[in-house]
Amino acid sequence: QARWERQIDRQINAVNSITLAGYEPTTEQMLPLVNATKGTPMEGQVAQMVQTANATREFRRMLPAQQEATLAGMEAEARKNPGKFDVQVVGRLRTIYDSQRSQVKEDPISFAVRQGFAEPVPLDISKPGEIGPQINQRASLARELRSQYQAPFKILTKEEATQLSAALKDAPVQQKRDYFAGLARSTAGDREAYSAIMSQLAPDDPVTAIAG
């Protein structure tokens, strides 16, 4: 019984972590816990887990400016009526806000895909001359994220940037030249998009990025 309760507790914490990170827990993650704990002492904890996900859903889907206004209003109300306001709710929403802002800053493309408002667009960075349409889609998404979420203009995901750096690190000079020539063709005159990719390469390989 104790082992079972510890296992359920870990699963509850995992779902709560997803919620507080600013993402949407899936039915597949929550329903088995609801069914498994029905009529047990753990049922209340699972109900609280579901309630937290439901209560914060609308906030998680807001744009940053809307989230900031919501938090400011709730925090002001909590200061006026501390005994009548559930400050834990404000704390949860603040955690979600901070988590989402961190994710948007670090890896905006992946954030958009995980939030479900962007389709994953495959980007084979090993073929720089053949990914023009995909780069155009990424650039459009990056500009939208910059406008709505104040995200840095990044074309590549964090993983793709790491892969690009590793691929170019020990490549001969001519191979690097060929790579950048193909990438320039794919960006088709979109200097901002091309420069954004160089900026993502720069932290790991500044010399190659400057040459590119």
Sequence and secondary structure as in RCSB ss.txt:
>XXXX:A:sequence
QARWERQIDRQINAVNSITLAGYEPTTEQMLPLVNATKGTPMEGQVAQMVQTANATREFRRMLPAQQEATLAGME
AEARKNPGKFDVQVVGRLRTIYDSQRSQVKEDPISFAVRQGFAEPVPLDISKPGEIGPQINQRASLARELRSQYQ
APFKILTKEEATQLSAALKDAPVQQKRDYFAGLARSTAGDREAYSAIMSQLAPDDPVTAIAG
>XXXX:A:secstr
 HHHHHHHHHHHHHHHHHHHTT    HHHHHHHHHHHTTSTTHHHHHHHHHHHHHHHHHHTS HHHHHHHHHHHH
HHHHH TTTS HHHHHHHHHHHHHHHHHHHH HHHHHHHHTSS      TT GGG HHHHHHHHHHHHHHHHHH 
     S HHHHHHHHHHHHT  HHHHHHHHHHHHHHHTT HHHHHHHHHHHTTT HHHHHH 
